[in-house]
Amino acid sequence: MLSETEAIILRTIKYSETSVIAHVYTEKFGKGSYLMNGVRKNRSKMAMFQPLSVVKIVTYRKKENAQIHRIGDIAFQLVPTSIPQNIYKSTIALFVSEITNHIFKEEEYNPEFFQFFKTFISILEESTENYSNLHILYMIHVTHFLGVFPENNYNSQNKFFSIEKAQFVPTSDIQTLDEGSSKLFHQLISTQDFKAEIPLNQQQRQNLLSILLQYYNVHVCDMQNIKSLEVLKMVFEEK
């Protein structure tokens, strides 16, 4: 069946001398793997296979449960300029694309998530400042679509966030964040605007990222093998 859909590139693997297999999240069909023949001979089309490229694809789909479908044609839907040219943004794009590819299953269809994802990419592309925390906010708000968004019951009695219980609790133990980290986590999960200015230093950013990965480990899936994590840490150490 021939179909046309918007898609977001998550990961690309070389396949033969001239072809690639791309893991993408599509508007119509969710996440899937797609083969495109001959594309490595065409530089302009290969540029569309960068992480978080928003494209329109014409796809030849076999059965719905087929492991790999084919791309007949591809074109930019959102032409990126600042993401590939800014090392911080391109590193965020690499990390976010790997996280997304890791946590969503094949053919998991969610058009609301797709629109959210597109909006996030547009903000990353267009932002000239306040983008250093975007990957953290992304990880927080994706939990809405995964059904595991933390309960924001922070108050003077519940001052410690429990990763296991996904809520704030009145007493501290080895399973909870300390009071300062809990307050900061509360501020972040209360933030609806990706463009909001959140003053975090590098140590706070690394700490929050570690907390979120632990949270995903408990409530989503194993997050031990995120290869872009070290690249992200190294790049942002210099910012």
Buried (B, 14 or more C-beta within 10 A) or exposed (E): EEBEBBBBBBBBEEBEEEBBBBBBBBBBBBBBBBBBBEBBEEEEBBEBBBBBBBBBBBBEBEEEEEEEBBBEEBEBBBEBEBBBEBEBBBBBBBBBBBBBBBBBEEEBBBEEBBEBBBEBBBBBBEBEEBBBBBBBBBBBBBBEBBEBBBEEEBEEEBBBBBBEEBBBBEEBEEEBBEEEBBBBBBEBBEBEEBEEEBEBEEEBBBBBBEBBBBBBEBBBEEBEEBEBBEBBBEBBEEE
